[in-house]
Amino acid sequence: MSCFWRPLPDGVAVSVKVHPKSHRPGLHGTAPSASGERLRVAVTDPPEDGRANRAVCAVLAEALGLPTSAVRVAAGATAREKTLHIIGDAQSLADRLARL
């Protein structure tokens, strides 16, 4: 089984599929994609001026109990499928991500 995150030297990379302008914001499990499993994240913000990107980072940071500044978009800033970089202890973050 593939996993939607992978460890990095300074944290973890998380693959997400973003659902902007959603009526049900939050984390909604995982979804398969061509490049592997992704965490589904829905936000109410539209994909304009980076608003949805900031909202996705905030949702994931809150779910993991981290400050918003610990999460950033590493790849896919204009796409629905993104890679987020979360700074912190990789093992601790992996344990938290497994509980989502």
N, C-alpha and C positions, 0 to 999 in steps of 0.2 A: 504494500500500500504506500502510495506517495504521500508526502506531507507538504502542507502549504507554507512551511517556513524552513530556513536552513541557517545554521550558525555562521557567524562572521567573527573575526578577531575582536571587534568592539561591540558586538550585539547580535542581532538576528535580521535576516531579510525575510519579509512576509509577502507572499503573493496574494493579491486581493482582486476581486471583481467588484467594481463600484456600481451602485444603482442610485444615480442622482435623482432629485425631485421625487423621492419616494414618499408614500403616505405612511409607511411603517419603517421609520428609521431604526437602525441598530444592526447587530450582528445576526446573520441568518444562516449559520452553518457553512458548509463548504459546497463547492460546485466543481465538477471536472472541467478541464479545458485542454486544448491541444498541447499545452506546455506543462500540464500537471494539475494537481488539485489547487484550488484557490479559496480563500476565505471570502464569503459574500458579505459586503458591507453596504447598507442602505443609508442614505442621508437625504434630508429635505432640501438641501441647497442645490441650486442649479450648477451645471458645469461651466460657469462663466467667471472670468477673472480669478481663477484658482479657488473659488469659494468651496466647491465640492471637495477639492484636494485637502484644504484646511479642515473641513468637517470630518473627512475620513480619518485624518491624523488624530483629531480630537476624540472621535468615537473609540478608536483603538487604544489610545493612551488612557482614556477613562476606564475601559474594560480591563486594562492591565494594571491600573493603579499607578500610572506614571504621569509626569508632567507632559503637556502637549509638545514641549520643545524636544522631547526625547524621540519623537516620531517624525520622519520626513519622507517625502516621495523621492525615491532613488531612480525610478525609471517609469516611463509611461504617463508623464504629467498630463498629456492631452488624450489619453486612451482610457477606456473603462477598466482594462486589465492593467494593474500597476504593481510595482514592487515597492514596498515601504521598508525603510531602514529604521530599526529601533535600536537605540543606543542603551547599553547596559550589559549585565552579566548574562552571557548566552544561555547557560544552564538554567538560571532562575527564570529568564524570559521563556525558554522552551517549556518549563513546567507550567507557567501561567497560560501559555498559548494552548497547551494540551487540555486545559480545563475549560476552554471557550466552547 
